[in-house]
Amino acid sequence: MNDLIEIFRHWNAGRSKVQIHQALGIDRKTIRKYLQTALSEGIQAMPNDPFDELPVA
């Protein structure tokens, strides 16, 4: 779960998949899978909005 949060923090900050991979050491295919799922669900990066944590259901 922490990896997912960190991926979204970096993505929200406008970083590329390669930059996220370099910063976190997470496989680029895993990053791509998570981001594709988010995009298919309508989640967009918002670089001007802070991303502190995922909403709690």
Residue, then its C-alpha position, 0 to 999 in steps of 0.5 A: m500500500n505504501d508503494l501505491i501511495e508513493i507512486f501516486r505522490h510522484w505521479n501527482a508531482g508530474r514525474s514520469k514513469v522512468q523518474i518514479h522508477q528511479a526514485l522508488g526502485i519499483d519496476r516500471k511495468t508495475i508503475r504502468k499497471y497502477l497508473q493505467t488502472a487509475l486512468s481507466e477509473g477516471i483518476q487524473a494527476m493534479p500537480n497543483d493539488p497536494f496529495d497527502e494520502l489516499p481517501v479513506a472509505 
